[in-house]
Amino acid sequence: MTTGASAPEAASGLQGPWAGFAVPALRREAHFGDRVLPCFPDRVGSLHALLEATVARHGERLAMVCEAQRWTWRELAELSARAASGFLKLGLQPGDRVVLYQSNHPSFVMAMLALQQLGAIAVAVGPREQKEGLAWIIQHCGARGVVCDANLLERLPGPTDAPELQWAVGVNVQAVVEAEYLQPRAGLAAVDQRLHREFDELLMEPPCSHVQLVQEEDTAIVLYTSGTTGRPKGAMLTHFNVLHSVQHFISCMALTESDRSMLAVPVTHVTGLIANLMTVVGTGAALLVLPVFKAGHFLQLAAREGMTHTLMVPAMYKLLLLDPHFTEFDLSTWRIGGFGGAPMPTSTIDDLAKCLPSLQLLNAYGATETTSPTTLMPIGQTRAHADTVGIALPCAAVMVMDEHGHALPAGEVGELWISGPMVVKGYWNDPAATAREFTAGWWHSGDVGSVDAEGYVRVLDRKKDMINRGGYKVFSTEVENVLLQMPGVIEAAVVGVPCPVLGERVHAYIHTQRHDLDVGELKAFCAERLADYKVPEHLTLSPTSLPRNPNGKLMKRHLRTTLTDAC
């Protein structure tokens, strides 16, 4: 991402595992009022400038592939500029919020880049979000427009539920159908008074030459958090945040314009949006768009296009290995396999190593509030530190705090607080939550963990997911990690169920397709590897996937409620 002849060739003064990586030199800068942060000084000023720099360097290189369609960076930039013209005709103003309610599709990429050119704010919402949740997000962020897949148009709210919503653009709409909630509203200054338009119509406009001037601390994207404990919060990702996360991925994963990154996770989630889409914008690499994750489709696209890079959840790697044709595909170009969100079973790591000896599996840890990455496993260190999520990225810092907000020494367990230029400035229209969850630029993650003397970070559990069994603390992730080592276990979720004697007991939900797997076998497997009080006393086996929220996170609150209601 760094540009210009003055860009440093390598890091200056970095110690430890990152010292051998091509990380640009750092400089301390003041941002967001009270934060003094280590930053990459040689950076562009906005996400649109990032795109312009890539087009200037790599305009004729492949930018994106989706099914049979292919685009170079110059072609993609032109289409995005055409979409920008279309948005202007709809009355878009700088700072307007536009909801992108879509699956993985090239139109999302074009719309996102167009909004950045115009200084608007993209609000990415996954297609699993239902009508009520979508209406709340649209109303909460005050969205003026929405771009959505045609099959999702019926979920759009009416005027009463979203009075500020002025227009909607459908993707893959075969015929324009006027609906009651999309009738023209007062105050719309648009050439075309039809509010319901096809995205392809926008691409017929002449390319927009206007580039809105923005400040790097301006909000570029709003991502609503998972909402596993209530209403979601809209994390405000600034240009400054995203640019630093992109540089972290480029430097610490050793990515270049020659890479080909598979977008297999939702592009509306922080991982797909930052680690895949925005990072390839920064490198000039190619984005391989997988509309829906299916193991067979993934393998075909990966082999055909020479995929080199992924960042997915461990279950996806497991599903690839379970595909009966896995070994028939040439995946020899695959060199970086990032993962996060859950522990990677040792059996999965071993199986991948046998089939793909050149593949580097790198655990990563982050959140929406950290614009994706906080820690990353340095290349070559996975085996030696398999029980960790790597070390803090060059510009990041992780502190372990006790319940009173005091820092704890190395090895002690507490809540992880995170600081760095990738930490968002707060939550949209929610000053109370911002004040509660941020202290002088440090974000309170809600995760329980530790940092050892070498700087390697262990994430043990969410604070709210810790189980107290008769005074003994049980970290659900530790138990889940053991269960995932059992052959045939695809997913595991461990929760506490109320108990009048012990306070809580340990209950495990298991997703398996092994018909011969029984509860006794699972308990015995755990008893050989865990302290007795950590062994699940009750297990529920399911042939179907465990419930997840629109961002793909396990809904443990739902599982706990189900157990409580059954008591």
C-alpha positions in Angstrom: 0.0 0.0 0.0 2.9 2.4 0.6 3.7 4.4 -2.5 6.3 6.8 -3.8 10.1 6.7 -4.0 10.5 7.8 -0.3 8.7 4.7 1.0 10.9 2.8 3.5 12.1 -0.6 2.3 11.7 -2.3 5.7 10.8 -1.7 9.3 12.9 0.5 11.4 13.5 -0.6 15.0 11.0 -3.4 15.0 12.0 -6.2 17.4 10.8 -9.8 17.7 9.0 -11.9 15.1 8.1 -8.9 12.9 11.7 -7.8 12.5 12.2 -9.9 9.5 9.1 -8.7 7.6 8.9 -5.9 5.1 6.9 -3.7 7.5 7.2 0.1 6.8 8.8 2.3 9.4 6.5 3.6 12.1 5.8 7.1 13.5 3.8 8.2 16.5 0.9 10.5 15.7 -2.0 12.0 17.5 -5.5 11.0 16.2 -9.1 11.0 17.4 -8.4 13.6 20.0 -6.7 11.7 22.9 -5.0 8.9 21.1 -1.2 8.9 20.4 -0.6 5.9 18.1 2.2 4.2 16.2 1.3 4.7 12.5 2.5 4.0 9.0 3.5 7.5 7.9 3.9 6.9 4.2 0.2 6.3 3.4 -2.4 7.6 1.0 -5.2 9.7 2.5 -8.3 7.8 1.6 -9.7 4.5 0.3 -10.4 6.1 -3.1 -6.7 7.3 -3.3 -5.8 3.7 -2.5 -7.7 2.5 -5.6 -6.2 5.3 -7.7 -2.7 4.3 -6.7 -3.4 0.6 -7.6 -4.9 1.5 -11.0 -1.8 3.7 -11.8 0.6 0.8 -10.9 -1.4 -2.3 -12.0 -4.2 -1.0 -14.2 -4.0 -3.9 -16.7 -3.6 -6.7 -14.1 -6.6 -8.9 -13.2 -8.6 -7.3 -10.4 -11.7 -9.6 -9.9 -13.2 -12.9 -11.1 -16.7 -14.0 -10.5 -18.0 -17.1 -12.3 -17.3 -16.5 -16.0 -16.7 -12.7 -15.7 -13.3 -11.0 -15.3 -12.2 -7.4 -14.8 -8.9 -5.6 -14.8 -8.2 -2.9 -12.2 -8.7 -0.2 -14.9 -12.1 -1.8 -15.9 -13.2 -2.1 -12.3 -12.3 1.5 -11.6 -14.3 2.7 -14.6 -17.4 0.7 -13.7 -17.1 2.1 -10.1 -16.9 5.6 -11.5 -20.0 4.9 -13.6 -21.9 3.7 -10.5 -20.8 6.9 -8.8 -22.5 8.9 -11.5 -25.6 6.9 -11.0 -25.6 7.6 -7.3 -25.2 11.3 -7.9 -28.3 11.2 -10.1 -30.1 9.7 -7.2 -29.2 12.7 -5.1 -26.3 11.2 -3.1 -24.4 13.8 -0.9 -21.1 13.4 0.9 -21.6 11.8 4.3 -24.9 10.1 3.3 -25.2 6.5 4.5 -26.0 3.9 1.9 -26.8 0.3 3.0 -25.3 -2.4 0.9 -27.6 -5.3 1.7 -25.9 -8.0 -0.5 -24.3 -11.3 -0.9 -20.8 -11.8 -2.4 -21.2 -10.2 -5.8 -19.2 -7.8 -8.1 -21.9 -5.1 -7.7 -21.0 -4.9 -4.0 -17.4 -4.2 -4.9 -18.3 -1.5 -7.5 -20.8 0.1 -5.2 -18.4 0.2 -2.2 -15.7 1.8 -4.4 -18.2 4.3 -5.9 -19.3 5.4 -2.4 -15.7 6.0 -1.4 -15.1 8.2 -4.4 -18.1 10.4 -3.4 -17.3 10.7 0.3 -20.4 8.7 1.3 -20.6 6.1 4.0 -21.2 2.5 3.1 -23.2 0.4 5.7 -22.6 -3.2 4.8 -25.3 -5.6 5.9 -25.3 -9.4 5.2 -28.2 -11.1 3.4 -29.0 -13.2 6.5 -30.3 -10.2 8.3 -34.1 -10.4 8.5 -36.6 -7.6 7.9 -36.9 -6.4 11.5 -33.1 -6.1 12.0 -32.6 -4.5 8.6 -35.3 -1.9 9.3 -33.6 -1.1 12.7 -30.2 -0.6 11.0 -31.6 1.6 8.2 -33.4 3.7 10.7 -30.5 3.9 13.2 -27.9 5.0 10.7 -30.4 7.3 8.8 -29.7 5.6 5.5 -30.7 7.7 2.4 -30.4 4.8 0.0 -29.9 1.0 -0.3 -28.4 -1.3 -2.8 -29.7 -4.9 -2.4 -30.0 -8.2 -4.2 -33.3 -8.5 -6.1 -34.5 -11.4 -3.9 -34.1 -9.2 -0.8 -36.1 -6.2 -2.0 -39.3 -7.4 -0.2 -37.5 -7.1 3.1 -37.0 -3.3 2.7 -38.9 -1.3 5.3 -41.8 1.0 4.5 -41.8 4.8 5.0 -43.0 4.6 8.6 -40.2 2.3 9.6 -37.5 4.2 7.6 -38.6 7.7 6.9 -35.2 8.9 5.7 -34.8 6.2 3.1 -35.1 7.9 -0.3 -34.2 5.3 -2.9 -33.3 1.7 -3.6 -31.3 0.0 -6.3 -31.8 -3.7 -7.0 -29.1 -6.1 -8.3 -30.2 -8.6 -10.9 -33.7 -7.2 -11.2 -35.2 -8.4 -14.5 -38.0 -5.9 -14.5 -38.5 -2.7 -12.6 -41.4 -3.1 -10.2 -42.6 0.0 -8.4 -43.7 -0.8 -4.9 -45.6 1.3 -2.4 -42.6 1.9 -0.1 -40.5 3.1 -3.1 -42.8 5.9 -4.3 -41.1 9.3 -4.8 -40.7 11.2 -1.6 -40.5 14.9 -1.0 -37.0 16.3 -1.1 -35.5 13.9 -3.6 -33.4 15.8 -6.1 -32.8 13.2 -8.7 -32.9 13.3 -12.5 -34.6 10.0 -12.6 -37.6 10.0 -10.3 -37.9 6.3 -10.3 -36.7 5.2 -6.9 -36.4 1.5 -7.7 -33.6 1.1 -10.2 -31.5 -1.8 -11.6 -27.8 -1.6 -10.7 -26.8 -2.2 -14.3 -28.6 1.1 -15.2 -26.1 2.9 -13.0 -23.2 1.3 -15.0 -24.6 2.9 -18.2 -23.9 6.4 -16.9 -20.7 8.2 -18.0 -17.8 7.7 -15.5 -17.8 10.3 -12.7 -14.7 12.5 -12.7 -15.5 14.2 -9.4 -13.6 13.0 -6.3 -14.9 14.2 -3.0 -12.2 15.4 -0.6 -12.3 13.6 2.7 -10.2 13.6 5.9 -8.6 10.3 6.9 -10.4 10.3 10.2 -13.8 10.6 8.4 -16.0 7.5 8.6 -15.8 5.4 5.4 -17.8 2.3 6.5 -20.2 1.4 9.2 -20.4 -2.3 10.2 -23.0 -3.3 12.8 -21.7 -5.8 15.3 -23.2 -9.2 15.7 -25.8 -8.3 18.3 -25.5 -11.6 20.2 -26.4 -9.8 23.4 -28.9 -7.2 22.2 -29.2 -4.5 19.6 -26.1 -4.3 17.3 -23.8 -1.3 17.5 -22.5 0.4 14.4 -18.7 0.5 14.5 -17.4 3.5 12.5 -14.4 2.4 10.4 -12.5 5.4 9.2 -10.2 5.7 6.1 -7.4 5.9 8.7 -8.4 2.6 10.3 -8.9 0.6 7.0 -5.6 1.9 5.5 -3.6 0.6 8.5 -5.4 -2.8 8.6 -4.7 -3.2 4.9 -1.0 -2.4 5.4 -0.9 -4.9 8.3 -2.2 -7.7 6.1 0.1 -6.9 3.2 3.2 -6.7 5.3 2.6 -9.5 7.8 1.2 -12.0 5.3 3.8 -11.0 2.7 1.1 -10.3 0.1 1.9 -8.8 -3.4 0.1 -8.0 -6.6 0.7 -11.6 -7.8 -1.6 -13.0 -5.2 -5.1 -14.3 -5.8 -7.3 -14.0 -2.8 -10.5 -16.1 -2.4 -13.5 -14.2 -1.0 -15.3 -17.2 0.6 -16.6 -15.5 3.7 -19.3 -12.8 3.5 -18.0 -9.5 2.1 -20.3 -7.7 4.4 -18.4 -9.0 7.4 -15.2 -7.3 8.5 -13.0 -10.2 7.5 -14.2 -10.4 3.9 -14.4 -6.7 3.5 -11.0 -5.8 4.9 -8.8 -8.9 4.8 -10.0 -9.8 1.3 -11.5 -6.9 -0.7 -9.7 -3.9 0.7 -6.4 -5.7 0.9 -6.5 -6.7 -2.7 -7.3 -3.0 -3.5 -4.1 -2.2 -1.6 -1.9 -4.8 -3.4 -3.3 -4.8 -6.9 -3.9 -8.6 -6.5 -6.9 -10.4 -7.8 -10.1 -11.1 -5.8 -11.8 -14.4 -6.6 -15.5 -13.9 -5.7 -17.3 -17.0 -4.4 -21.0 -16.1 -4.2 -21.9 -18.8 -1.7 -19.4 -21.1 0.1 -19.7 -24.7 -1.2 -16.7 -26.9 -1.0 -16.9 -28.1 -4.5 -17.3 -24.6 -6.0 -14.4 -23.3 -3.9 -12.1 -26.1 -5.0 -13.0 -25.6 -8.7 -12.4 -21.9 -8.6 -9.2 -22.2 -6.5 -7.6 -24.7 -8.9 -8.7 -22.9 -12.0 -7.4 -19.5 -11.0 -4.3 -20.5 -9.0 -5.6 -19.2 -5.6 -2.8 -18.2 -3.2 -4.6 -16.7 -0.2 -7.6 -17.2 2.1 -8.9 -16.0 5.4 -11.7 -18.2 6.7 -13.2 -19.9 9.7 -11.8 -23.3 10.7 -15.0 -25.1 9.8 -14.5 -24.1 6.1 -11.1 -25.8 6.0 -12.7 -28.9 7.5 -15.5 -28.9 4.9 -12.9 -28.7 2.1 -11.1 -31.7 3.5 -14.3 -33.6 3.8 -15.1 -33.1 0.1 -14.5 -36.5 -1.6 -12.7 -34.9 -4.5 -10.4 -32.7 -2.5 -7.2 -34.5 -3.5 -8.1 -34.3 -7.2 -7.6 -30.5 -7.4 -4.3 -28.8 -8.0 -4.0 -26.4 -5.0 -0.2 -26.2 -5.2 -0.3 -22.3 -5.4 -2.1 -22.0 -2.1 0.5 -20.6 0.3 -1.4 -18.5 3.0 -4.4 -19.9 4.9 -5.5 -17.4 7.5 -8.1 -18.5 10.0 -9.9 -17.0 13.0 -13.2 -17.0 15.0 -12.6 -20.4 16.5 -9.7 -22.8 17.3 -8.4 -24.9 14.4 -8.6 -28.6 15.4 -5.2 -30.3 15.4 -6.5 -33.0 13.1 -7.4 -30.3 10.5 -3.9 -28.8 10.7 -2.3 -32.2 10.3 -4.5 -33.2 7.4 -3.9 -29.9 5.5 -0.1 -30.3 6.2 -0.2 -33.8 4.6 -2.1 -32.6 1.5 -0.6 -29.1 1.1 2.9 -29.0 2.6 3.5 -25.5 1.3 0.4 -24.0 2.9 1.1 -21.7 5.9 -1.8 -21.7 8.3 -1.9 -18.4 10.2 -4.2 -17.8 13.2 -5.6 -14.3 13.4 -7.6 -12.5 16.0 -9.6 -9.3 15.6 -13.0 -7.8 15.6 -15.3 -5.3 13.9 -14.0 -2.7 16.4 -10.4 -3.4 15.4 -11.1 -3.2 11.6 -10.3 -6.9 11.4 -6.8 -7.7 12.6 -5.3 -7.2 16.1 -2.9 -10.2 16.2 -1.5 -12.6 13.6 0.6 -15.7 13.7 4.0 -14.9 12.1 4.7 -17.1 9.1 6.5 -20.2 10.2 5.5 -20.0 13.9 2.1 -21.9 13.9 3.4 -25.3 15.1 5.5 -23.7 17.9 2.6 -21.5 19.2 -0.4 -23.5 18.1 -2.4 -22.6 21.3 -2.1 -18.9 20.6 -3.5 -16.3 18.1 -0.1 -15.0 17.4 1.3 -11.6 18.4 0.1 -8.1 18.2 0.6 -6.5 14.8 3.3 -3.8 14.4 1.0 -0.9 15.1 -1.2 -2.7 17.7 -1.0 -3.2 21.4 -2.8 -5.7 23.7 -3.1 -5.2 27.4 -4.5 -7.7 29.9 -6.7 -5.9 32.5 -8.3 -7.0 35.8 -11.9 -6.2 36.7 -10.8 -2.9 38.2 -9.0 -1.7 35.0 -5.5 -2.4 36.3 -2.9 -3.9 33.9 -1.8 -7.5 34.7 1.7 -9.0 34.2 2.6 -11.5 31.5 0.9 -14.8 31.8 -2.0 -13.5 34.0 -5.6 -13.9 32.8 -7.9 -11.0 32.4 -9.8 -8.9 29.8 -8.0 -8.0 26.6 -7.9 -4.3 25.9 -6.7 -3.3 22.4 -5.1 -0.1 21.0 -3.8 1.0 17.7 -4.6 2.9 14.5 -7.0 0.1 13.4 -9.2 0.6 16.5 -12.4 2.4 15.4 -13.3 5.8 16.8 -16.6 4.6 18.3 -20.1 3.6 17.6 -22.5 5.4 15.2 -25.1 7.4 17.1 -24.3 5.6 20.4 -22.2 7.9 22.7 -23.1 5.8 25.7 -21.7 2.6 24.3 -18.7 4.4 23.0 -17.9 5.8 26.4 -18.5 2.5 28.1 -16.3 0.4 25.7 -13.4 2.7 25.0 -10.9 4.2 27.4 -8.4 6.7 26.0 -8.3 4.8 22.7 -8.2 1.3 24.3 -11.1 -0.9 23.3 -12.5 -3.3 25.9 -12.8 -6.4 23.8 -14.9 -8.5 26.3 -12.5 -11.4 25.6 -10.7 -13.2 28.4 -7.1 -14.1 27.7 -3.4 -13.6 28.5 -0.2 -12.4 26.9 3.0 -14.4 27.6 6.5 -13.0 28.0 7.2 -13.4 24.2 4.1 -11.4 23.3 2.0 -14.3 22.1 -1.7 -13.8 22.9 -4.1 -16.5 24.1 -7.8 -16.0 23.9 -9.6 -18.2 26.4 -13.2 -17.1 26.2 -15.7 -14.3 26.0 -16.4 -12.9 29.5 -20.1 -13.7 29.1 -19.4 -17.3 28.0 -17.2 -18.3 30.9 -18.8 -21.0 33.0 -18.7 -21.0 36.8 -19.1 -24.6 38.0 -19.0 -24.7 41.8 -16.4 -22.0 41.9 -14.2 -23.4 39.2 -13.9 -21.4 36.0 -14.4 -23.3 32.8 -13.4 -21.6 29.5 -15.8 -22.8 26.9 -13.2 -22.5 24.1 -10.9 -24.9 25.8 -13.6 -27.5 26.0 -14.6 -26.8 22.4 -11.1 -27.2 21.2 -10.9 -30.7 22.7 -14.2 -31.7 21.2 -13.2 -30.5 17.8 -10.2 -33.0 17.9 -12.7 -35.9 18.0 -13.1 -37.5 14.6 -16.5 -36.7 13.2 -17.1 -33.5 15.1 -17.7 -30.6 12.7 -18.8 -27.9 15.2 -18.9 -27.6 18.9 -20.5 -25.0 21.2 -20.1 -25.2 25.0 -22.4 -23.3 27.3 -23.3 -23.2 31.0 -26.7 -24.4 32.1 -28.1 -23.1 35.4 -27.8 -25.5 38.4 -29.2 -24.8 41.9 -26.3 -26.6 43.5 -23.2 -25.7 41.5 -24.4 -22.5 39.9 -23.8 -23.8 36.4 -23.0 -27.1 34.7 -21.2 -27.7 31.4 -23.3 -28.5 28.3 -22.0 -29.2 24.8 -23.8 -28.9 21.5 -22.2 -31.0 18.8 -22.7 -30.9 15.0 -21.8 -34.2 13.6 -22.8 -36.4 10.7 -21.3 -39.6 12.3 -24.3 -41.8 13.1 -22.2 -44.0 15.3 -21.0 -41.2 17.5 -22.4 -41.4 21.0 -22.4 -39.3 24.2 -20.4 -41.8 26.2 -17.6 -41.8 23.6 -17.4 -38.0 23.6 -17.3 -37.8 27.4 -14.5 -40.4 27.6 -12.6 -38.5 25.0 -12.8 -35.3 27.0 -12.1 -37.0 30.3 -8.7 -38.1 28.9 -7.8 -34.5 28.0 -9.5 -32.2 30.5 -9.9 -31.8 34.3 -13.0 -33.6 35.6 -14.9 -30.4 36.3 -14.5 -29.3 32.6 -15.9 -32.4 31.1 -19.4 -31.8 29.7 -22.0 -33.5 31.8 -24.6 -33.2 29.1 -24.3 -33.2 25.3 -26.7 -32.6 22.5 -25.8 -34.1 19.1 -27.2 -32.6 15.9 -26.9 -33.6 12.3 -27.4 -30.0 11.2 -25.3 -26.9 11.7 -25.4 -25.0 15.0 -27.3 -21.6 14.9 -25.3 -18.6 13.9 -26.1 -14.9 13.7 -26.0 -12.9 10.4 -22.2 -12.5 10.9 -21.6 -16.2 11.2 -21.0 -16.3 15.0 -22.4 -19.1 17.1 -25.5 -17.9 18.9 -24.6 -19.2 22.4 -27.2 -17.0 24.0 -29.9 -18.8 22.0 -28.5 -22.2 23.0 -28.4 -21.2 26.7 -32.0 -19.9 26.5 -33.1 -23.2 24.9 -31.6 -25.2 27.8 -33.0 -22.8 30.4 -36.5 -23.0 28.9 -36.3 -26.8 29.0 -35.4 -26.9 32.7 
